[in-house]
Amino acid sequence: MSETNAERRTRLKNLVKDFPLDPGVYLMKNLKGQIIYVGKAKALRNRVRSYLTEGQIPVKTQHLVRHIDHIEYILTNTEVEAFLLEASLIKKHRPRYNIRLKDDKAYPYIKCTTTHEYPRFYLCRKVMNDGAAYFGPYTSGLAVRETIHFLNKNFRIRDCSDSFMKNRDRPCMTYQIGRCTAPCVGFVTASDYGADVDQALRFLRGEDTELFESLEGQMKHAAKDERFEAAAKLRDSIYAIQRIWE
């Protein structure tokens, strides 16, 4: 005798009662054992239980729930690890309902075009086999943009596109305010510029924390001097970098 929908839902609710209140990834499978949905959670039991509660849930989610036969989970040490594992499993298994529920996000990466004579940093959402250096994926596009801005500003890395750089015959305003060394017009050698990029990469990898410590000191001094707007901007940079390093 086949199981009714009510019986299946009750069985799943009882299963989820034993799920831990820890971060991790949950895998929802159909009757054939195929993974149909992958999700992440800060507290697994609470998140998965929300799919099975009676009440107002989106129609697409209701359709997913009708096809769940079994739910498994993988524990992680942190919510960030759960995010990374979720992204990896979605790309590997391409679950049907991650596509339907539009959960197959293109997460942001920081890309450094190391194969270019004068590399630059920018946000991208796809990793390619092009010889560039990629960092990520990350949970926050805002943190990525803030970190790239910080790298460009402090290591004087160009922020212009390759086509813009190629067509310059004089340095732009970024050079005028001291935030770029103007490789577009040959004001810096490729070797010296490359040294700045290498230093920025070391910072991004967390290998050089001296600048970060200096940043924290600047924030504290700004707050002490009641320069609250400056302190807030430094705080935002610090928070973005911490998220990237995490």
FIROMI-414262 format. One record per residue (C-alpha): residue in three letters; z negated, y, x negated. Coordinates in steps of 0.1 Angstrom, whole numbers, padded with zeros to 4 digits, always signed. Layout:
N
ALAZYX;...
***
This chain:
246
MET+0000+0000+0000;SER+0011+0034-0015;GLU-0014+0062-0021;THR-0014+0091+0004;ASN-0013+0127-0007;ALA-0049+0132+0004;GLU-0060+0101-0016;ARG-0041+0112-0047;ARG-0056+0147-0045;THR-0091+0133-0042;ARG-0085+0110-0071;LEU-0073+0139-0093;LYS-0103+0160-0082;ASN-0127+0133-0093;LEU-0108+0129-0126;VAL-0110+0166-0133;LYS-0148+0166-0127;ASP-0152+0150-0161;PHE-0130+0175-0179;PRO-0149+0195-0206;LEU-0155+0233-0203;ASP-0138+0238-0237;PRO-0105+0253-0247;GLY-0075+0230-0248;VAL-0041+0221-0234;TYR-0036+0200-0202;LEU-0006+0178-0195;MET+0004+0170-0160;LYS+0024+0138-0155;ASN+0043+0124-0126;LEU+0043+0088-0113;LYS+0067+0077-0140;GLY+0044+0091-0167;GLN+0067+0120-0175;ILE+0052+0153-0185;ILE+0061+0178-0158;TYR+0039+0207-0168;VAL+0019+0219-0198;GLY-0007+0246-0197;LYS-0035+0261-0218;ALA-0070+0270-0208;LYS-0101+0286-0222;ALA-0122+0262-0200;LEU-0102+0231-0192;ARG-0122+0219-0162;ASN-0121+0253-0144;ARG-0084+0259-0150;VAL-0072+0225-0139;ARG-0095+0224-0109;SER-0079+0256-0097;TYR-0046+0237-0090;LEU-0064+0213-0067;THR-0085+0236-0046;GLU-0076+0242-0010;GLY-0064+0277-0003;GLN-0038+0302-0012;ILE-0017+0291-0041;PRO+0019+0300-0047;VAL+0046+0278-0031;LYS+0061+0268-0065;THR+0026+0257-0076;GLN+0022+0237-0044;HIS+0054+0219-0052;LEU+0042+0211-0087;VAL+0009+0197-0074;ARG+0027+0173-0050;HIS+0043+0156-0080;ILE+0012+0152-0102;ASP+0000+0117-0105;HIS-0021+0120-0136;ILE-0036+0148-0158;GLU-0045+0145-0195;TYR-0059+0170-0219;ILE-0061+0178-0256;LEU-0091+0197-0269;THR-0087+0225-0294;ASN-0113+0245-0314;THR-0102+0279-0301;GLU-0082+0294-0273;VAL-0057+0306-0299;GLU-0052+0270-0311;ALA-0046+0260-0275;PHE-0019+0287-0271;LEU-0001+0275-0302;LEU-0003+0238-0291;GLU+0009+0247-0256;ALA+0040+0266-0271;SER+0048+0236-0293;LEU+0045+0210-0266;ILE+0066+0231-0242;LYS+0094+0234-0267;LYS+0091+0197-0275;HIS+0090+0182-0240;ARG+0107+0209-0220;PRO+0086+0201-0189;ARG+0104+0206-0156;TYR+0079+0229-0140;ASN+0073+0251-0170;ILE+0109+0262-0165;ARG+0106+0265-0127;LEU+0073+0285-0129;LYS+0087+0306-0157;ASP+0059+0296-0181;ASP+0083+0288-0210;LYS+0077+0321-0226;ALA+0095+0334-0257;TYR+0064+0343-0277;PRO+0067+0371-0303;TYR+0070+0365-0340;ILE+0070+0389-0370;LYS+0102+0386-0389;CYS+0108+0398-0425;THR+0144+0398-0435;THR+0136+0387-0471;THR+0173+0378-0478;HIS+0183+0415-0474;GLU+0183+0437-0505;TYR+0159+0460-0487;PRO+0139+0438-0462;ARG+0123+0451-0431;PHE+0098+0439-0405;TYR+0105+0436-0368;LEU+0095+0417-0337;CYS+0116+0387-0327;ARG+0112+0359-0301;LYS+0133+0332-0317;VAL+0130+0315-0351;MET+0163+0308-0369;ASN+0172+0290-0400;ASP+0184+0322-0418;GLY+0161+0323-0448;ALA+0139+0350-0434;ALA+0101+0349-0434;TYR+0086+0343-0399;PHE+0050+0347-0389;GLY+0037+0335-0355;PRO+0040+0328-0327;TYR+0015+0353-0314;THR-0002+0359-0281;SER+0003+0396-0280;GLY+0035+0416-0284;LEU+0014+0448-0285;ALA-0006+0434-0315;VAL+0026+0425-0332;ARG+0041+0460-0328;GLU+0009+0476-0339;THR+0008+0455-0370;ILE+0044+0461-0379;HIS+0038+0499-0375;PHE+0008+0495-0398;LEU+0028+0476-0424;ASN+0057+0501-0424;LYS+0033+0531-0426;ASN+0010+0518-0454;PHE+0035+0500-0476;ARG+0063+0525-0469;ILE+0088+0499-0455;ARG+0119+0511-0437;ASP+0118+0507-0399;CYS+0155+0515-0393;SER+0182+0489-0384;ASP+0206+0476-0410;SER+0235+0495-0394;PHE+0215+0527-0393;MET+0206+0524-0429;LYS+0241+0516-0440;ASN+0255+0548-0425;ARG+0229+0573-0439;ASP+0239+0599-0464;ARG+0206+0616-0465;PRO+0170+0604-0459;CYS+0156+0606-0424;MET+0123+0621-0411;THR+0103+0590-0420;TYR+0109+0597-0457;GLN+0101+0634-0452;ILE+0066+0625-0439;GLY+0060+0601-0467;ARG+0063+0568-0448;CYS+0094+0554-0464;THR+0109+0554-0499;ALA+0144+0560-0486;PRO+0163+0530-0499;CYS+0192+0541-0476;VAL+0202+0567-0502;GLY+0190+0550-0533;PHE+0157+0569-0538;VAL+0140+0536-0547;THR+0153+0506-0567;ALA+0155+0472-0550;SER+0129+0459-0574;ASP+0103+0486-0566;TYR+0110+0483-0529;GLY+0107+0445-0532;ALA+0073+0449-0548;ASP+0061+0469-0518;VAL+0074+0442-0494;ASP+0057+0415-0514;GLN+0024+0434-0511;ALA+0029+0438-0474;LEU+0036+0400-0471;ARG+0004+0392-0490;PHE-0015+0414-0466;LEU+0001+0398-0436;ARG-0009+0364-0449;GLY-0045+0375-0453;GLU-0043+0372-0491;ASP-0052+0408-0497;THR-0080+0423-0477;GLU-0088+0454-0498;LEU-0067+0476-0476;PHE-0083+0462-0444;GLU-0117+0469-0458;SER-0106+0505-0466;LEU-0093+0508-0430;GLU-0128+0498-0417;GLY-0144+0524-0439;GLN-0120+0551-0427;MET-0128+0543-0391;LYS-0166+0546-0397;HIS-0162+0579-0415;ALA-0140+0593-0387;ALA-0165+0582-0361;LYS-0194+0598-0381;ASP-0174+0630-0384;GLU-0168+0629-0347;ARG-0130+0626-0352;PHE-0130+0602-0323;GLU-0092+0602-0317;ALA-0085+0592-0353;ALA-0113+0566-0352;ALA-0098+0551-0320;LYS-0063+0548-0336;LEU-0079+0531-0367;ARG-0099+0508-0344;ASP-0067+0498-0326;SER-0050+0490-0359;ILE-0080+0469-0370;TYR-0080+0450-0338;ALA-0043+0442-0339;ILE-0045+0430-0375;GLN-0075+0408-0366;ARG-0056+0392-0338;ILE-0026+0386-0361;TRP-0048+0370-0388;GLU-0065+0349-0363;
***
